Amino acid sequence: MRTYYLRSFGCQMNAHDAERIRALLEAEGLERAEAPDVADVLVYNTCTVRKSADERLAGHLGTAARLKREDPGRIVLVTGCLPQAEQDDFFRRFPFVDGALGPQNLQRLPELLKAAVEPAPPAGRPPGYFADGPAMSGDLAARRERPYQAWVQIMSGCTNFCTYCIVPQVRGPERSRALQTVVAEVRGLVADGVREVTLLGQNVNAYGLDLRRGGRATAPDFPALLRALDAVPGLARVRFMTSHPKDLSPDLIQALAELPSVCEHVHLPAQSGSDRILAAMERGYTASAYLERVRALRAAVPDVSVTTDLIAGFPSESDDDFAETLELVRAARFDAAFTFVFSPRRGTAAAELPGQIAAAVKRERVERLIALTQELALYSRRRWVGRRAEVLLEGPSRDGKSLRGRTRQNVTANVSGATEPGAIVEIEVTGATSTTLRGRA
């Protein structure tokens, strides 16, 4: 085995897991290939939060099955949330897969690779390493895509059990890494040239809660972690995601307002604007409580960008319920939104609820949500025209005529007059679309 091909799907946590997978494979002596047909080992890092992710994976695994038929010595491995959720059923669906690994056991990837290479017993199931406990891979090394940006996992798992969400089943319960461990990792990243870190957790606002429940009454919370990282010399930017609205505390809002390195962006999934649907989702807040948190954010943090997730067509959602979601979107004035149709996930409570919504109705509603959120996003971006913004340059723009970067508000900006990826520059904003800014350094 000399080369590997890796394709990853899903959230930022999966993107960070993919960096760890690359580091583990390259530590075994494999080199990265850019296409599956020229690789000896094919690795697919999966998501199962929504049906669309399963469908995209199925297409890629169809290619893997063909390549496996053409070269039976090629190894096909699947990691991440989908095999963790399905386990034995996964191997029945995809019998050509040589091994699978849940997200809580990434450190066992070399072991999985070795077992997949060795001939399996005729009646034996392909090797698979799954776990019911908390994730164990937080301290693994990562092969970063950019030298000046890094993901940093501060916790794993979730204990909220929203009725539509499979994450607690596949990622396990909340488990926070020690503050000293996170700070030491960030210090090492800064020494290696990193200027911006993004803190990751299914609910970063809950950081430290598990430690305090476990008897460490003085364990730090998330605002304390932000303050500790703001004090790291040379660290220019701190981002984080994702935040649960019920745990967005006044102390966190104060930290956002006070700490120079913490970027003015909060991703705060609302999911619905109907109190009845929010209760059925078991989200733990009302629409009015959500909007109060948004108002508090905007009052305390000038130019804060508030982005969100929204679900259309949750079981029993009526026209009135959906109208309340549209009203919440207008009231919150979101700077951007990820909109989804409800996708029933086996093993979640919502998959068994009565009143499942027809696909055509869900599609019509999500299209209305997209139109409204794009209108608000365009308004938000246009407000920056004629102003100045700080941009961390990431690389060439799509047209190759300028550099692309992101503002502190997490908005993509195409910048002319700049030549150095990794630099933080001030730009004058000259134009805007619903998704990007354009400006001169």
C-alpha positions in Angstrom: 0.0 0.0 0.0 1.7 3.2 -1.2 -1.1 5.8 -1.8 -4.4 6.8 -0.3 -7.5 8.8 -1.4 -9.6 10.5 1.2 -13.1 11.9 0.7 -14.9 13.5 3.7 -18.5 14.6 4.1 -20.4 16.6 6.6 -19.6 19.1 9.4 -16.5 20.9 10.6 -15.8 18.1 13.1 -15.7 15.7 10.2 -13.3 18.1 8.4 -11.0 18.0 11.5 -11.4 14.2 11.7 -10.3 14.1 8.1 -7.1 16.0 9.0 -6.4 13.4 11.7 -7.0 10.6 9.2 -4.5 12.1 6.8 -1.9 12.3 9.6 -2.5 8.7 10.6 -2.2 7.4 7.1 0.9 9.4 6.3 2.5 8.2 9.5 2.0 4.7 8.0 4.0 5.8 5.0 1.1 6.3 2.5 1.1 9.3 0.2 -2.0 11.3 -0.7 -3.5 10.7 -4.2 -5.9 13.3 -5.8 -8.2 10.7 -7.4 -9.6 7.4 -6.3 -8.6 5.4 -9.4 -4.9 5.9 -8.8 -5.0 5.1 -5.0 -4.2 1.8 -3.2 -6.4 2.7 -0.2 -9.8 4.5 -0.5 -11.1 6.1 2.7 -14.5 7.7 3.0 -15.2 9.8 6.1 -19.0 9.9 6.5 -21.8 11.9 7.9 -25.3 10.6 8.6 -27.1 13.6 10.0 -29.3 13.9 6.9 -30.5 11.6 4.1 -28.7 13.7 1.5 -25.3 12.9 3.0 -26.2 9.2 2.8 -27.1 9.6 -0.9 -23.9 11.4 -1.8 -21.9 8.7 0.0 -23.7 6.0 -1.9 -22.6 7.5 -5.2 -19.0 7.6 -4.2 -19.1 4.1 -2.8 -20.5 3.0 -6.2 -17.3 4.2 -7.7 -15.3 2.5 -5.0 -17.2 -0.8 -5.7 -16.3 -0.6 -9.4 -12.6 0.1 -8.6 -12.6 -2.8 -6.1 -13.9 -5.1 -8.8 -11.2 -3.9 -11.2 -8.5 -4.4 -8.6 -9.5 -6.7 -5.7 -6.2 -5.8 -3.9 -7.4 -2.2 -3.5 -8.5 -1.4 0.1 -11.8 0.4 0.8 -12.3 1.8 4.3 -15.2 3.8 5.7 -15.0 6.0 8.8 -17.3 8.3 10.6 -20.8 8.5 11.7 -22.6 6.3 9.2 -20.9 3.0 10.0 -21.1 3.9 13.7 -24.9 4.2 13.4 -25.4 1.1 11.3 -22.6 -1.3 12.2 -23.6 -4.8 11.0 -26.2 -3.4 8.7 -23.5 -1.2 7.0 -21.5 -4.3 5.9 -24.7 -5.9 4.6 -25.4 -2.7 2.5 -21.8 -2.4 1.3 -20.2 -5.9 1.3 -17.1 -4.7 -0.7 -16.0 -2.5 2.1 -12.8 -3.9 3.8 -13.3 -2.2 7.2 -15.1 0.5 9.1 -14.4 2.8 12.0 -16.6 5.0 14.2 -15.6 8.6 14.9 -14.8 7.7 18.5 -12.0 5.3 17.5 -9.9 7.2 14.9 -6.7 6.2 16.8 -7.4 2.6 15.7 -7.1 3.5 12.0 -3.6 1.9 11.6 -4.9 -1.3 13.2 -7.9 -1.2 10.9 -5.7 -0.8 7.8 -3.5 -3.7 8.9 -6.5 -6.0 9.5 -8.0 -5.0 6.1 -4.8 -5.9 4.3 -4.6 -9.3 5.9 -6.8 -12.0 4.4 -10.1 -12.3 6.3 -11.5 -15.7 7.4 -14.0 -17.0 4.7 -17.0 -16.5 7.0 -15.6 -13.5 8.9 -17.1 -10.0 8.9 -14.7 -7.2 7.8 -13.0 -5.5 10.8 -15.0 -2.7 12.4 -14.2 -0.7 15.5 -17.1 1.0 17.1 -17.7 2.5 20.5 -20.6 3.3 22.9 -18.5 5.5 25.2 -17.0 9.0 24.7 -14.7 9.9 21.8 -11.1 9.1 22.5 -9.4 10.9 19.5 -9.2 14.5 20.7 -5.4 14.5 21.1 -4.5 13.0 17.8 -2.2 14.9 15.5 -3.7 16.5 12.3 -2.4 17.2 8.8 -3.7 20.7 8.3 -4.9 22.0 4.9 -3.5 25.6 5.6 -0.5 26.5 7.7 -2.1 29.5 9.3 -5.5 28.1 10.3 -6.4 25.1 12.5 -9.4 23.3 13.9 -9.1 22.6 17.7 -11.5 20.1 19.2 -12.4 21.3 22.7 -15.1 18.6 23.4 -16.8 15.7 21.8 -20.3 14.3 21.9 -23.7 15.7 22.9 -26.2 15.0 25.6 -29.1 17.2 24.4 -30.9 14.4 22.4 -32.9 16.7 20.2 -35.6 14.4 18.7 -34.4 14.8 15.1 -30.7 14.4 15.7 -28.5 11.2 15.5 -25.3 12.9 16.8 -25.6 11.7 20.5 -25.9 8.1 19.3 -22.9 8.3 17.0 -20.6 10.7 18.9 -21.4 9.7 22.4 -22.0 11.9 25.5 -20.3 15.3 26.1 -16.7 15.1 27.1 -14.6 18.2 27.6 -10.8 18.3 27.1 -8.9 19.9 30.0 -8.3 23.6 29.6 -4.6 23.2 30.0 -4.5 20.6 27.2 -6.4 22.9 24.8 -4.2 25.9 25.6 -1.0 23.9 25.2 -2.3 22.7 21.8 -3.1 26.2 20.7 0.3 27.5 21.9 2.0 24.7 19.8 -0.1 25.7 16.8 0.8 29.3 17.1 4.5 28.4 17.3 4.0 26.5 14.1 2.6 29.6 12.3 -1.1 29.3 12.9 -2.9 32.7 13.2 -6.5 31.6 13.5 -8.1 28.7 15.4 -11.6 27.4 15.2 -12.8 25.7 18.4 -15.1 22.7 17.7 -17.8 20.9 19.7 -21.3 19.8 19.1 -22.2 22.4 21.7 -19.2 24.5 22.7 -21.4 26.5 25.1 -21.6 23.3 27.3 -17.8 23.1 27.6 -16.8 22.1 31.1 -20.4 21.1 32.2 -19.4 17.4 32.2 -16.4 18.1 34.4 -18.5 20.0 36.9 -21.1 17.2 37.0 -18.2 14.8 37.6 -17.3 16.5 40.8 -14.9 19.2 39.6 -16.9 22.1 40.9 -14.3 24.7 39.8 -13.8 23.3 36.3 -13.6 26.2 33.8 -16.5 27.0 31.5 -16.4 28.1 27.9 -16.0 31.9 28.5 -13.0 31.0 30.8 -11.5 29.0 28.0 -11.9 31.9 25.6 -10.2 34.2 28.0 -7.3 31.8 28.4 -6.8 31.5 24.6 -7.1 35.3 24.2 -4.0 35.5 26.4 -1.9 33.3 24.1 0.8 35.5 22.4 0.6 35.6 18.7 -2.9 34.2 18.3 -4.8 36.7 16.1 -8.2 35.1 15.8 -10.4 32.7 17.7 -13.6 31.3 16.2 -16.0 28.6 17.6 -18.9 26.5 16.6 -21.5 25.3 17.3 -23.5 27.1 20.0 -26.7 25.9 21.5 -29.1 28.8 22.2 -30.2 27.5 25.6 -26.6 27.7 26.8 -25.6 31.1 25.4 -24.9 32.8 28.7 -24.4 36.6 29.5 -20.8 35.7 30.4 -20.2 34.3 26.9 -21.7 37.4 25.3 -19.5 39.6 27.6 -16.4 37.6 26.5 -17.3 38.1 22.9 -17.6 41.9 23.5 -14.3 42.1 25.5 -11.8 39.7 24.0 -9.8 41.2 21.0 -9.0 37.8 19.4 -12.5 36.4 19.5 -14.2 37.0 16.2 -17.6 38.6 15.9 -19.5 35.6 14.6 -21.9 33.2 16.4 -23.5 30.3 14.7 -26.8 29.8 16.7 -29.1 27.1 15.3 -32.7 28.2 15.7 -34.3 25.2 13.8 -37.8 26.6 14.0 -39.8 29.7 15.1 -42.8 27.8 16.4 -42.8 27.1 20.1 -44.9 24.0 19.5 -42.4 22.6 17.1 -39.4 23.6 19.3 -41.0 21.7 22.1 -41.5 18.7 19.9 -37.8 19.0 18.9 -36.9 19.2 22.6 -34.7 22.2 21.9 -35.1 23.7 25.4 -36.1 27.3 24.5 -38.9 29.3 23.0 -38.8 31.6 20.0 -39.0 34.7 22.2 -36.1 33.4 24.4 -34.1 32.8 21.2 -34.7 36.3 19.9 -33.8 37.8 23.2 -30.4 36.1 23.0 -29.9 37.5 19.5 -30.9 41.0 20.7 -28.4 40.7 23.6 -25.7 39.7 21.2 -26.3 42.5 18.8 -26.5 45.1 21.6 -23.2 44.0 23.2 -21.1 43.2 20.1 -21.1 45.7 17.3 -21.1 44.2 13.8 -21.7 40.7 15.2 -22.7 38.2 12.5 -25.4 35.8 13.6 -25.9 32.7 11.4 -28.3 29.8 12.0 -29.7 26.4 10.9 -33.4 26.0 10.0 -35.4 22.9 9.4 -38.5 22.9 7.2 -41.2 20.2 7.4 -40.6 18.8 10.9 -43.4 16.2 11.7 -46.8 17.9 12.2 -45.5 21.4 11.2 -48.5 23.3 10.1 -48.7 26.3 7.8 -49.0 28.5 10.9 -46.0 26.9 12.5 -44.0 27.5 9.3 -45.2 31.1 9.2 -43.8 31.6 12.7 -40.4 30.3 11.5 -40.5 33.0 8.7 -41.3 35.6 11.3 -38.4 34.6 13.5 -36.1 34.8 10.6 -37.3 38.3 9.8 -37.0 39.4 13.4 -33.5 37.9 13.9 -32.2 39.4 10.6 -29.8 36.5 10.2 -26.6 37.2 8.3 -26.7 33.7 6.7 -28.6 30.5 7.2 -28.2 26.8 6.4 -31.7 25.5 5.5 -32.7 21.9 5.4 -35.8 19.8 4.8 -36.5 17.5 7.8 -34.8 14.2 7.3 -35.9 11.3 9.5 -33.0 9.4 11.0 -33.5 5.8 12.2 -33.0 5.6 15.9 -34.3 9.2 16.6 -37.6 10.0 18.2 -38.7 12.3 15.4 -38.5 9.5 12.8 -41.5 7.8 14.6 -43.6 10.9 15.2 -47.0 11.1 13.5 -47.8 13.8 11.0 -44.8 13.3 8.7 -44.9 16.0 6.0 -45.1 15.3 2.3 -41.8 15.8 0.4 -43.4 18.3 -2.0 -44.5 20.5 1.0 -41.1 20.3 2.6 -39.5 21.3 -0.6 -41.8 24.3 -1.1 -41.2 25.5 2.4 -37.5 25.2 2.3 -37.4 27.1 -1.0 -39.3 29.9 0.7 -36.8 29.9 3.6 -33.9 30.0 1.2 -35.4 33.0 -0.6 -35.9 34.9 2.6 -32.6 34.1 4.1 -30.7 35.0 0.9 -32.6 38.3 0.8 -31.5 39.1 4.4 -27.9 38.0 3.7 -27.7 40.3 0.7 -28.9 43.2 2.9 -26.3 42.3 5.5 -23.5 42.2 3.0 -24.5 45.4 1.3 -24.3 47.2 4.6 -20.5 46.7 4.4 -20.0 48.5 1.1 -17.9 51.6 1.6 -16.7 50.4 5.0 -13.4 48.7 6.0 -13.1 45.1 7.1 -10.3 42.9 8.4 -9.6 39.8 6.2 -7.4 36.8 6.8 -6.2 35.8 3.3 -6.6 32.1 2.6 -5.7 31.6 -1.1 -6.6 32.4 -4.7 -10.1 33.4 -5.6 -12.1 31.2 -8.0 -11.4 33.5 -10.9 -7.6 33.5 -10.1 -7.5 37.3 -10.4 -7.5 38.1 -6.6 -7.1 36.4 -3.2 -9.9 35.0 -1.2 -10.2 35.3 2.6 -12.7 35.7 5.4 -13.7 38.7 7.6 -14.0 38.4 11.3 -17.7 38.0 10.7 -16.9 34.8 8.7 -17.9 36.3 5.4 -15.9 35.3 2.3 -14.1 38.3 0.7 -12.4 38.5 -2.7 -9.5 41.0 -2.3 -7.5 42.8 -5.0 -4.1 44.4 -4.3 -2.9 41.6 -1.9 -0.4 38.9 -2.6 0.3 36.9 0.5 -2.0 34.1 1.8 -1.9 34.0 5.6 -1.7 37.7 5.9 -4.3 39.7 7.8 -5.2 42.9 5.8 -7.6 45.7 6.0 -9.8 46.1 3.0 -12.1 48.8 1.6 -15.3 47.0 0.7 -16.4 47.9 -2.9 -19.2 45.4 -3.7 -21.3 42.6 -2.2 -23.4 39.6 -3.1 -25.6 37.5 -0.7 -22.5 35.3 0.0 -19.4 37.4 -0.6 -17.8 40.8 -0.3 -15.4 42.4 -2.8 -12.7 44.9 -1.8 -9.3 46.4 -2.2 -6.5 45.9 0.3 
